Amino acid sequence: MGVAMKADRAPLSTYRLQLHGRFPFSAAAAAVPYLARLGITDCYLSPIFAATPGSTHGYDVTDQNQINEELGGPDEYARLSAAIEAAGMGQLLDIVPNHMGVDAATNPWWRDLLENGRCSVGARFFDIDWAPVKAELRGRVLLPILGDQYGQVLERGELTVAYAEGRLELRYGERQLPLNPKEFPRVLRHGLDALKSELGDDPALGEFLSILSALGNMPGSDDLSPEAIAERRRERDIARERLARIVDASPRLRRHVDDAIAAVNGEPGRPSSFDTLHELLEAQSYRLAYWRTAAHEINYRRFFDVNALAALRVEDPEVFEATHGLLFELLQKGLVSGVRVDHPDGLFDPRQYVDMLQGLAVRARRTGAGTNRPLFVVVEKILSTGESLPEWRRSRTHP
């Protein structure tokens, strides 16, 4: 619980509600009448946007434009907002502009980055050094997620390729990582001669071969021209739909895909059986590594030294707009009375970010139901010994 001053308003008192799966929006809504009786003026909510599954804190955001389903999703959030409004209270949101959680299964931008490398949307969003000193990392992002040295993990059979709905992915424990679609033929051509002999002139075989050709002819992830990027995405999506359709329709092709994957996944005790899988991984836009290598080889900016939290280039106007779309809508609707910014000192220019945030609020007020007051912004800053508080308390353009 805290007390502060807000422009054009009486002193406010906030009460923080730490939301998670066992204390969702519905539980918070049930607490609102009690908080109102205490004299609380604004409910201070922990991060509400989609986060890494099972997160108990919400700071590992995976999609800033989706309400966290584990908290109850948009409908329950709307009910909580209605309860707060009915009690005459405001809503202070905890937001995380500095970084995102890198769960590839739930973070669409990180998944796009791993699949498409420098020609992905994520290449612009995340702060990555694509030309580090180490030659093996040029054009690739280091993923220090392995529990042991790469060669040991590979030859124990802990890295496996799997098929799902027209795509191939890499699995390591509970992790699911995308694979470059241009490299799918490297896997799916295994045992192809036997398949041709068995199916002959079967139209399903012709369609399968056509798909392999289309995948192999896609522009590479190192071709950064807008035309090549657009063509790569278009051909990828079409090929996935075609592959899913033909594999679902043909039991023989499904068996071929399964057999090809089994051959590529190798056999523990036979090191040479992992050669193709190694070649496949070497052709990706990421490089798997033992987690201990992060200290001296990592080439993406993190939140402190947390490998699972990748920093965002929110100073880029395009990135700012893309990561603040839902917040803009909430401001337009007048649901949010203020924000608390998590660790802004990790940003390229914290004060510029506050200005951008106020500019967002100005646009929201002009087009929606928000108040005429400047957005109430609180920033968190942990001071080291001898460190002074930076001059972030007053925005350049918004007093």
N, C-alpha and C positions, 0 to 999 in steps of 0.2 A: 504494500500500500504506500502511495506517495502523494505529496501535495505540491502543486506548482501553480504558476500564473499563466493565463491564456489571454491573448489580445481580445479586447472588447467583451470580456466575460469575467464573472466573479471568479475567485480562487477555485481551482478544481482539485478534486481528490480522485486518485486512480487506484484501482485494485486489480492486480495482475491475475489473470486466469490462465493457468498452464494447461493447454489443451493437448490431449493425446487419445489413443484408442479407448482407454478406460475412463477418460473424462472428456467426452465429446461435446459438440455444440449443445445437445439436449441437456446435458448436465449443467453446462454453463447457463443456459436459459432458466433452468430451475433455480439457480442461485441469484438471479437478477433481482427479484423482489427483496430478498434479504440485504443485498448490497445497497439497494435504494434506501432501505430503512436505516442503514448505517450512515447515510449521507454521502455515499460515493456518487460522484458526478459523471465519471467516465469509466467504462469497463476497458481494461487494458488486456488485449488478447495476444497470446503468443502466436507465432506464425500460423496462418490459416491456409496457406497455399500447399499444393501437392508436394509431398516430401518422400524421402526414401521409405519404402514399406516398413512398418514397425517402429518408425521414429517416435521417440517420446518427447522430443524437444521442438522439432519442426524447422530447425536451422539448416538442414540438409535438403533444401528445396529442389525439386526436380522439374517443376512446371509452375511458373509464377502466374499463369493464366488459367489455372484450374483450382477450384476449391478442393481441399483434401477430403477424399472420400472416406478415409478412416475416421475422420471427425464427424461424419454425417453427410458430407456433400453439400451442394448448393441449397437444397430444400431446407435442411436443418440449419444451415447458416442463415437463411432468410428468416426462419422462425426466431433464431437468437437475436438477429438484428431488430425484428419487430418487437421482441420483448424489451430490448434495451431502449428503443424509441418510445414504447408505451410507458416506460418508467421515467421518461424525461431525461434520460442519460445519454451521454455521447459514447463513441467507440474509438479507442486508440489502438491502432494495429502495429504489431512488431513486424518490420519488413527486413529482408535480407538482400541488399543490392550487391554485395561484394563477391558472393560465391554461390555455387550450386553443388548439390550432391551428384556424384558421377555414377549413379546406378544406371547402367546402359539399358536395362529393361524398362525403366520408367522415365528417364530423362531423354526426350526426343532429340534435343540439340546435341547432347553428348553421343547418343547412339548414331546420329547422322555424321558426326565428326569421325567416329571410329570406322564407320562404313566407307566414307567418301573422302576422308583426309582434307587436304587443302581446298578442295572444291566444294566443301560442305558449308552449310549455314554456320555450323559451330566453329569453323575456322576463323570467322570474324568475331564470334561471340566470346570465345575463351582466349585467354592470354597465353599464347603458345610460341615458343621459339622453334620455328621450322628449320632453322639452319644452325644447329648447335655445333660445337667443336667436334663432338664424336660423330664420325662419318655414318655409323650404323643408325643414327637417329635423324639424319637429314630427311626432311619430308615426312617424318613420323613422330608420333607422340609416345612417350614412355609410359607403360602401364606397370607400375611396381606392385603387382597383386599376388605374385606367386609365393608360396610358403617355403620354397627351396630354390636352388639354382635351376635355371630353365631346362638344361639338358636332363637333369634328374627327374623333373616333373614330367617332361615329355616322354621319357623312356619308361616311366612307371604307368603310362597310359592315363594320366590324370587330365590331359587335354583331349577333348573329343569333339568331332564334328557331328552335328545333328541336323535333320531336315524338319522344317515346320512351315507349312502353308506357302510353298513356292520359294522358300529361301533356305540357305544354309547358314548355320550359326555355330559359334565355338562355345563349348561349355567347360567350365572349370569349377567344380563344386556346385554351388548354387548360382554362380555367375553365368550370364548369357551375354556373349559378345557378338556383334554382327560381323559378317565376313564380306569382303569386297565382292560384289556380284560378278564383276569381270573375271574373277578367279574361280567361279563355280565350275566351269568346264574342267579345271584341273582335277576335280574330284569326280565329276559325273561321267567322264570319259573312261574311267576304269571299267574293264569288262565290256567295252563297247563292241568289240568284234564278235563276241559270243551273242550279244543282244541282236546284232544285225543278222547273224546267221539264223537265229531262231525266229525273228519277226519278218525278215524278208521285206516284202512290199507293204507291210502293214502301215496304214496312214498314221497311226500313233507314233511309229518310229520316225517317219518323216517330220512330224511336228516336233518331236523331241530333238532331232538333229538340227532343225531350224532354230530352236530355242538356244541350243548350245552355241550355234554360230552367231546369233544376235548378241548373246552375252559376251562372247569373246571379242566382238567387234565394237563394243562400247568404248567411248573415249576413256582414257585413263584418268585417274584422280590427280595426275600432275598437269593436266590440260585445264588451265584456269580461264579460258575464254568463255564469255557468257553463253555463246552458242554451244560449246562442248558441254558445259555444265547442264544446260537445259536438255540437250540430247541424251546425256547420260541418265538423268533422272527419268526422262520419258521412256527410254528403252528399258531401264531397270524395272519400272513399274509394269510395263507391258509384258516383259519376260516373266516376271513373278506370277502374274495372273495366268499366263499361258502354261507355265510349269505346274502350278497348283492344279489347274483344270485337267491337264493330261495325266498327271500322276494319280489324281483321284479317280480318273476314269479307267485307268489301265492297271490291273493288279501286277502284270508283268513288269511294267515300268516302275511301279512302286518297289517291287522286289529288286530291280536293278539298282535303284537309288540306295536302298538299304545295304545291298552287297557292296556297292562302290564306297559308301561311307565306312563300312566295316573294314574294308581293305586299307583305306587311307588312315584310319584310326590306329592301325598297327597292333602289335602283339608284344606285351611285356616279355623281356627275355630275348627278343630279336631286335636289336637296335636298328638294323637296316630297314625294318618294316615301318619305321617312323619317318623315313626320308621324305616322302611326299607330303606328309603333314607338316614337317619342318619347312619345306619349300612353300607350302601354302601360307604358313604364318609369316614367313619372310616377305611375302608379297602383300601384306596388309599395311594399312596406314598407322598401325600401332605396333609397338615392340613390347612383348611380355618380358618381365624381369622379376627377379627376387625382390621382395619388398625392401630389403636392406639397402638396395642400390639407390633408393630415392634420394638419400642425403646428398649424393654427389653427381647424379645423372639426370634427375628430374628436369624436364623441359617445359612444364606448364606451371604457371604461378598458382600457388595453393593458398588456402586460408591457414596462416601460420605454417606448420609442417604436417598438416592433415592431408594425406594423399587422396582421401575420398571427397574432398571439397575443392573444386577447381574455381579459380578466380574468373570473374567476368570483366569484360572491357566496357563497363557501363558508361564510361565517358564518351563512347561513340553514340551519337544521337540515334542511329538505327537500333543499336542494342538496347539503349534506354527505352525507346518506344516499345520494342518487342517484349521487354521484361516488365513493363509497367502498364500493360493494356488493361488487365483486370482491376488493378488499383485505380486507374482512371475511371472505369465504370462505377466503382464503388463511391468514388468522390463525386461523380456526376449525380448519383442517386441520393447524395447527402447522407450516406450511411456511416462514413468515416469522418470523425472530427479531428483526428491527428494521427501521426505516425511516430514510432520510435525506430530509429535506424541502427541496425546492428553493425558494429565495428566499421564505421566509415573510414577510419584511418588506413584501411587496406585498399581503398580506392585510389585511382590515379590523382584525382583532385577532389577531396572531400567537400570543400566549400563550393566548388562548381556543381557538385552533385546536389547539394541543398538548393542551389539556385534552380537547377533543372526540375527538382521536385516541386518547388514553389510555382514554376512555370506550368507544370502539369496541372497543379491545383487551380491556377488561374483559368486555364482552358476548360477545366471541368466545371468551374463556377459559371462560366459564360454560356455553357451549353446544357447545363443540367440544373438540379435542384439543390446544389450545395449552398452554403452560406457565403456572405460577402467578405468574411474574415480571411486573412492569410492562413495557410495551413499551419497548424501547431506541430512543430517538429522537435523531437528530442533525439539527440545522438548519444551513443554510448562510446566512451573513450576510457580505456584502462591506461593509467599513467605509470610509467616505469620510474624508478628512483631518480630524482633530479629532473624529471621531465615536466614541462609546463603545459597547461591546457592550451591548445591552439585556438586561434580566433575564428571559431566556427559559429559563434553564438549569434551573429548578425549576418544575414544574407546580403550580398552586394546590391541586389535590386529589389529586395522585398523586406522592408523594415519590420 
